[in-house]
C-alpha cells in the first residue's frame, strides 16, 4: 500500500465534509424561504377590515403580499438551481471517500 494513501483518504473525507456542509447550508436557506412563503400565504391584512379595507389599503397590502411571494419564489427557484450542482459534487465526494477508504482497508459504515 502506498504510504500516501491514508493522507489521501483524510483529504477526501475533508472534501466530502465541506461539500456536504455547503449543501446542508443551502437546504437550511431553502427551508427558511419556504417558511416565509407559507407564512405569507396564510396571512390576511394586519388590521380590522373597517377603515383599512374601505380606504383601499387592503388591495395595497394584497398587492405587496403578491409581490413578496413572487420575490420569495424566485429566490427559492434560484436556490434550488444552485443546489443541484452541489448535490452532484457532494455525491462525487462521498463516492471518492468511500472508494479510497476501501482501498486503504478502512471501510466506514
N, C-alpha and C positions, 0 to 999 in steps of 0.2 A: 504494500500500500504506500502510496506517495505521502511523504510526511506533511505536505501542504494541504492535504485533504481535510483534516479537522478545521483548519482555518477557513477553508473554502465553505465548509458546512456552516460554520458560525456566521460567515458573511451572508450566505444565502438565507439563514434564519433571520438575520437583522433586516435584510431587504424585504423579506416576507412580512415581518412585523411592521415595518414602515408602510408598506403598501396596504396592508390590512387596516392599519390605523387611519390612513388617508381616506380609505373607503368608508370606514365607520364614521369619520368626521362628516363626510358628505351625507351619509344616511341620517345622522343626527340633525343636520341642517334641513334636510327634506322633511323630517318629522315635525320640526318647528314650523315650517311653512305650511304643511298640511294642517296643523293645529290652528294656525291663524286663519286659514281658509274656512275650516269648519266653524270657527268662532264667528266669522263674518256672515256665513250663510245662515247661522242660527240666531241672528240678532234682528232687532227691529229699531226704529228711530229712538234715540235716547231720551225721549220725554213724553209727556202726555199728549194725546192726539189733538186736543182742542186748538189752542193758538198756534202751536208748532205746525200742525198739518194744514190749518187754514191759511197760514202765511206762505204756503208753498215750500216750506223748508223740508217737509217730508220727501218731496221729489228731489230736492238738492242732496239730502242725505243718501237717498237710494242711489242717485247718480254717482255720488262719491264711493258708496259701497261697491257698486258695479265696477268702477274704475280700479278700486283697490283689489277686488277679486281678480280682475284681468291681470293686474301687475303681479300679484302673487302667483297666479297660474303660469305666467311667462317665466317668472323666477324659478318655479318648480320644474318646468319643462327644461330650462337651461341647466339646472342642477342635475336632472336625470340624464341629460345628454352628456354631461361631464362624468357621470358615474360609470357609464358603460365602459369606456377605455380603462378606468381604474379597476373595474371588476375583472377585466381580462388580464390586466397587469398583475393584480393580486393572485389570480388563479395560476398564472405562469410562475410567479414567485413561490407559491405553495408547492406546485409540482416540482420545481427545481430543487427546493429544500428537501422534499421527500426523496427524490432520486439521489441526491448527494448523501443523505442520511443512510439510505440503503447501501450505497457504495462504500461508505465508511463503516458499515455494520452497526450503526446506532439507530436502528428503526425506531421511530417515535409513534406513539399511539394516535 
